[in-house]
Amino acid sequence: MSEIICPYCGSTNTIDALTCLSCNKSLYDDVETPAGLPQQDGMEWLNTFRGLESDSNASPSTAEPGSESADAESEVPEWLARIRARKVEEAPPPEEEPLEPDELPSFINQDADLPDWIKEIKSGDIPQPLEENTDNIPDWLKSLAGEDNLPSPPAPSAMPGISLPDIPNDLPVEGLDEFNFEALTEKASPIGPVDLPVDTSELPDDLFDDIPADQPPSAPDIDRPDLDWLDERIETGIPRGGPLAQPLDELEWLNPPTTKQTELSPSTEEPEPAEPAQLPDWMFESVEPTADEIAESAKFDFAAPGSSLPGSGDEELISPLQEEGLPDWLLDDEAAPLVPGTEYLPEGSSDIEEAQMPGWLHAMRPVEAAAPNLIASEEENRIEASGPLAGYQGVLPGHGVVTHYSKPPVYSARMQVTDKQRIYATLFETLIADETRVGAPAAANTTTPQLVLRLVVGLLMVIALLGVLILQPGFAVFPTLVPPESVAFYDTVQTLTAAATPPRVLVALDYDPSLSGELRTISTSVLEDWMAGNSGLAFVSISPTGPALAAELVTAAAVQSPAYISAERVINLGYLPGGASALAALANDPTRTAPTTMDGLSAWDSLLLQGMTAVSDFDAILLLTDNTENSRAWIEQVKPAAGNAPLLVISSAQVAPALQPYVQSGQITGMVAGFMGGAAYEQLTQSPSGPVRGYWDAYQGGMLLIAALMFIGAVVFGIKKFVRRNKKA
Amino acid sequence: MRAPLSTAIAIGAGIITLLGLFIPVEPITSLRGRLIEWAVLLAGVAGLVAIVHLLSVHWRKMTARRNKNIPSAFLLIAFALTFAAGMVLKPGHPSMQKIVTHIQVPIEASLMGVLAVTLTVAAIRLFQRRSGWMSFLFAVSAFVFLIIGSGLLSSSANIPVLKDILAAVNALPVAGARGILIGIALGSLTTGLRVLLGTDRPYSG
């Protein structure tokens, strides 16, 4: 980077060098662009086109420095300075001396307040619109102007004519669509409908009256004199002077229109042709349309888009695209004759005047249609080499896509967790763990008080119950209020045992040895009543210990009924495995389910069960249970098969609430539940020495003792907890 | 489908049993009875299998190289003696029945006594371990039903107000039991339908 490049020769020099080693020029002098050289801004072609080489010496940049004009013009762009210089050169010499400023009206001298175009009028500098406007005017407009479609002369009142030279300058190219083409076709005047940028009718008339009549285009008679000089040029072939450097005969494109121009009404102004050097070559290569083409263009119908578009300068617009370069469809359309019958013409279409497509619209064809070969890609030229489309050209490439295999990307299923998220997850996990963790029980002070408490409670209960059982104090009072189910049970037993024929009862023994003390005590008095009625008892059990408990129960009950012959009136069908299935089988066919007794004899051939084949043959079913599920199984499986045989239940106190709904629904005819039920039954039978009565004092004493211990314990521990809380506070 | 044969047998047996219950036509009822008898036999065999499995487990515990379980030997010895006596004396023999009435009944009754003392101690320490409204309510309900179950208030049930109170209190467990029975019925119905539809296949392993 420690180099200095010479601004003159471009060679590289060291950083400490003052002069260039190659050209010996100072490296730190300001280098100015040589005067007269075009700026290296990429516009050399334009300068060349404008003939800058020949006019460079006349450029204002060559003015002497230090002068006021030079300072003022130094700020003027080069192009403007060049235009002004050329205008000075091309300006015709004044024929007469202009008026002195003192002779003009006062308002004319007020140049600062007047617009530029008025200044130009005042200064007699009629602008040369053709030089600048030929670039802006489209070709079709030029052709129309050069052919027989010259504008008709406007009314003098509507167009004073003094501002007409400004029209081409202010007419933008984009504003061509505002042209009324119908009026253009009808009147053959493309300029007529254009609105003037300034309404000259608003200007005072005295402004024009004060202008000398010998000034170059004067306002009132600008039309006629303009045409006069044009006619004069046409007739003589000599330019009026000024900028035409080329002879008029070289402007062949201008001749036909001028011949027709004489036949038409004079136009307001005929733009002067530009210099041939300023016009592109293609303008001179164009072919002038013939009279037939012009007539055909007048008949152009927009309803027939396929029709050809001759005339209106189309050939000049598409001249770079030669005919051999045109696509076939375009050539076919041009060659195809116009068939009027194939067009859709609405009613009254004859009254519609045919329009003419402008050249610029026709030039808006797709570029692909004009030059398809330029866009033809390599893919379209490719010939398929394999597959069923082999040999075809321009086929969409599919072989490479199908055969190309790329391994699918493997995405990691591992969650990307930031450190912050990990901390939050750990904290959340800790919170959940605290919620689910069961708190450890409060540590006991010592194990001795718990053990002492258990021993004290146990010994107290044992001593109290044994003392009551042994002493039989008789403080407990039998219940005077008997449950209705116990009454129903008692009534059923009394009804069956009071019958002439001794009843045969199916006794279902379904309780465990752990609760045999309660159930055996309650059931003993009931069996005594059945035995008192010489009832036949058939025991069956779905518990393995049931048959043994049944034998014990019969033995205990037979003590109070010595006349009852158990061997004949009691039969033990044993144990039925399968639970509810065994009960369903028993209800379906008892002879097949329990065919033999515990001794291996045929049960249904005995005197007790002879002639019985179904459960419904029994007079009653007595259920001894301490299990809720087994009770439900008996009620649901056997009771429906029992028919009218009543179902009597002797249950423990813990099962009684679960069987109460069956009692209320009538599925259970009567029930004796717990010691309370046994006491009520004995109360009903008026048995003075029933087994329940012997345990009643102990039973009631034990229940009250437990309730008292619970109450005392709750009070003691409540007071201790209250005292501890106060001590902590 | 997993175990299609077992599923077909189970669904078929269930449908036949259900039809035999609702349609008392002779072929169906006979077939239903036969299927139930097979179920009873299978239950008896399953009891024998359970006994054999129990013996094998205790045998493994007794013959283990480490931590031998001595009580398992007592169980095996007691089973052998009882089985031999039953085969010789028959199950209906009074001596065979005394095995149950003189051994099993006192043991199980004693366990119930211990359970009564344990529950009483737990109820006393209820307020020591966990206090609250639920504990208080449980203690009050237990106390009230102990008093009612003892029959202490039955002699004074003629009092109009007390009679109504006792009837209302006695209706509470009945209402709870009725709700439990309804839940059990719905559960049994759902289970039966699941088995019949093949949704629940406990037999397929």
Boltz contact constraints between the chains, C-beta under 6 A:
constraints:
  - contact:
      token1: [A, 454]
      token2: [B, 121]
      max_distance: 6.0
  - contact:
      token1: [A, 457]
      token2: [B, 120]
      max_distance: 6.0
  - contact:
      token1: [A, 457]
      token2: [B, 121]
      max_distance: 6.0
  - contact:
      token1: [A, 458]
      token2: [B, 117]
      max_distance: 6.0
  - contact:
      token1: [A, 477]
      token2: [B, 155]
      max_distance: 6.0
  - contact:
      token1: [A, 479]
      token2: [B, 151]
      max_distance: 6.0
  - contact:
      token1: [A, 479]
      token2: [B, 154]
      max_distance: 6.0
  - contact:
      token1: [A, 480]
      token2: [B, 155]
      max_distance: 6.0
  - contact:
      token1: [A, 481]
      token2: [B, 154]
      max_distance: 6.0
  - contact:
      token1: [A, 481]
      token2: [B, 157]
      max_distance: 6.0
  - contact:
      token1: [A, 513]
      token2: [B, 104]
      max_distance: 6.0
  - contact:
      token1: [A, 513]
      token2: [B, 105]
      max_distance: 6.0
  - contact:
      token1: [A, 513]
      token2: [B, 108]
      max_distance: 6.0
  - contact:
      token1: [A, 514]
      token2: [B, 108]
      max_distance: 6.0
  - contact:
      token1: [A, 514]
      token2: [B, 112]
      max_distance: 6.0
  - contact:
      token1: [A, 516]
      token2: [B, 105]
      max_distance: 6.0
  - contact:
      token1: [A, 517]
      token2: [B, 109]
      max_distance: 6.0
  - contact:
      token1: [A, 545]
      token2: [B, 100]
      max_distance: 6.0
  - contact:
      token1: [A, 548]
      token2: [B, 97]
      max_distance: 6.0
  - contact:
      token1: [A, 548]
      token2: [B, 100]
      max_distance: 6.0
  - contact:
      token1: [A, 551]
      token2: [B, 97]
      max_distance: 6.0
  - contact:
      token1: [A, 552]
      token2: [B, 101]
      max_distance: 6.0
  - contact:
      token1: [A, 577]
      token2: [B, 43]
      max_distance: 6.0
  - contact:
      token1: [A, 577]
      token2: [B, 44]
      max_distance: 6.0
  - contact:
      token1: [A, 577]
      token2: [B, 47]
      max_distance: 6.0
  - contact:
      token1: [A, 578]
      token2: [B, 40]
      max_distance: 6.0
  - contact:
      token1: [A, 578]
      token2: [B, 43]
      max_distance: 6.0
  - contact:
      token1: [A, 581]
      token2: [B, 36]
      max_distance: 6.0
  - contact:
      token1: [A, 581]
      token2: [B, 39]
      max_distance: 6.0
  - contact:
      token1: [A, 581]
      token2: [B, 40]
      max_distance: 6.0
  - contact:
      token1: [A, 582]
      token2: [B, 40]
      max_distance: 6.0
  - contact:
      token1: [A, 584]
      token2: [B, 36]
      max_distance: 6.0
  - contact:
      token1: [A, 585]
      token2: [B, 36]
      max_distance: 6.0
  - contact:
      token1: [A, 585]
      token2: [B, 37]
      max_distance: 6.0
  - contact:
      token1: [A, 585]
      token2: [B, 40]
      max_distance: 6.0
  - contact:
      token1: [A, 588]
      token2: [B, 33]
      max_distance: 6.0
  - contact:
      token1: [A, 589]
      token2: [B, 33]
      max_distance: 6.0
  - contact:
      token1: [A, 598]
      token2: [B, 91]
      max_distance: 6.0
  - contact:
      token1: [A, 598]
      token2: [B, 92]
      max_distance: 6.0
  - contact:
      token1: [A, 599]
      token2: [B, 92]
      max_distance: 6.0
  - contact:
      token1: [A, 657]
      token2: [B, 173]
      max_distance: 6.0
  - contact:
      token1: [A, 657]
      token2: [B, 174]
      max_distance: 6.0
  - contact:
      token1: [A, 657]
      token2: [B, 177]
      max_distance: 6.0
  - contact:
      token1: [A, 658]
      token2: [B, 177]
      max_distance: 6.0
  - contact:
      token1: [A, 660]
      token2: [B, 174]
      max_distance: 6.0
  - contact:
      token1: [A, 661]
      token2: [B, 178]
      max_distance: 6.0
  - contact:
      token1: [A, 661]
      token2: [B, 181]
      max_distance: 6.0
  - contact:
      token1: [A, 676]
      token2: [B, 151]
      max_distance: 6.0
  - contact:
      token1: [A, 700]
      token2: [B, 150]
      max_distance: 6.0
  - contact:
      token1: [A, 700]
      token2: [B, 151]
      max_distance: 6.0
  - contact:
      token1: [A, 703]
      token2: [B, 146]
      max_distance: 6.0
  - contact:
      token1: [A, 703]
      token2: [B, 149]
      max_distance: 6.0
  - contact:
      token1: [A, 703]
      token2: [B, 150]
      max_distance: 6.0
  - contact:
      token1: [A, 704]
      token2: [B, 150]
      max_distance: 6.0
  - contact:
      token1: [A, 706]
      token2: [B, 120]
      max_distance: 6.0
  - contact:
      token1: [A, 706]
      token2: [B, 146]
      max_distance: 6.0
  - contact:
      token1: [A, 707]
      token2: [B, 143]
      max_distance: 6.0
  - contact:
      token1: [A, 707]
      token2: [B, 146]
      max_distance: 6.0
  - contact:
      token1: [A, 707]
      token2: [B, 147]
      max_distance: 6.0
  - contact:
      token1: [A, 709]
      token2: [B, 120]
      max_distance: 6.0
  - contact:
      token1: [A, 709]
      token2: [B, 124]
      max_distance: 6.0
  - contact:
      token1: [A, 710]
      token2: [B, 123]
      max_distance: 6.0
  - contact:
      token1: [A, 710]
      token2: [B, 124]
      max_distance: 6.0
  - contact:
      token1: [A, 710]
      token2: [B, 143]
      max_distance: 6.0
  - contact:
      token1: [A, 713]
      token2: [B, 124]
      max_distance: 6.0
  - contact:
      token1: [A, 714]
      token2: [B, 127]
      max_distance: 6.0
  - contact:
      token1: [A, 714]
      token2: [B, 139]
      max_distance: 6.0
  - contact:
      token1: [A, 717]
      token2: [B, 127]
      max_distance: 6.0
  - contact:
      token1: [A, 717]
      token2: [B, 128]
      max_distance: 6.0
  - contact:
      token1: [A, 718]
      token2: [B, 127]
      max_distance: 6.0
